[in-house]
Amino acid sequence: MAIEKYITISDLLVLVPISRSTVYRLMRENKFPQCHKLPESMGDIWSEKEVLGWLDTLPKSKSKKKR
């Protein structure tokens, strides 16, 4: 049985190429995995599996090198 791993906002911002405010905006728009609220204002956490799944849905960028 696998144990679910959760990450904090600090860890999340290392993984995703967007800002903190964009994370919360996308959550409000149901376009980003929802956070889980910790008790007594201890912060928010996200399922790492859900966040990595969301990242996999993003279009892959094609880098173009200029010569």
C-alpha positions in Angstrom: 0.0 0.0 0.0 1.5 3.3 -1.1 1.4 6.3 1.3 0.2 9.5 -0.2 2.7 12.3 0.0 1.6 15.9 0.6 3.6 19.1 -0.2 3.5 22.6 1.2 3.2 25.8 -0.9 6.9 26.2 -0.8 7.5 22.8 -2.2 4.7 23.3 -4.7 6.2 26.5 -6.1 9.5 24.6 -6.8 7.5 22.0 -8.9 5.2 24.2 -10.9 6.1 27.1 -13.2 3.6 29.5 -11.8 3.3 32.0 -9.0 1.5 31.5 -5.6 -1.3 33.9 -6.7 -1.8 32.0 -9.9 -2.0 28.7 -8.0 -4.9 30.0 -5.9 -6.6 31.7 -8.9 -6.4 28.4 -10.9 -7.8 26.5 -7.8 -10.8 29.0 -7.7 -11.3 28.3 -11.4 -11.1 24.5 -10.8 -8.1 24.3 -13.2 -5.6 23.2 -10.5 -5.7 20.5 -7.8 -7.4 21.7 -4.7 -5.4 22.1 -1.5 -6.2 20.5 1.8 -6.5 22.9 4.7 -4.5 22.0 7.8 -6.2 22.7 11.2 -5.8 26.0 13.1 -4.3 28.0 10.2 -1.2 25.8 9.9 -1.3 26.2 6.1 -2.3 24.4 3.0 -1.0 21.2 1.5 -1.4 19.5 -1.9 -1.3 15.9 -3.0 2.0 15.5 -4.8 0.4 12.9 -7.0 -2.4 15.3 -8.1 0.1 18.1 -8.8 2.4 15.9 -10.8 -0.7 14.6 -12.7 -1.7 18.2 -13.4 1.9 19.0 -14.7 1.6 16.0 -17.1 -1.5 17.6 -18.6 0.3 20.8 -19.6 1.3 21.2 -23.2 5.0 20.4 -23.8 6.9 23.5 -24.9 9.2 23.2 -27.8 12.4 25.2 -27.3 13.7 26.9 -30.4 17.3 27.8 -30.5 18.3 30.9 -32.4 21.5 30.9 -34.3 
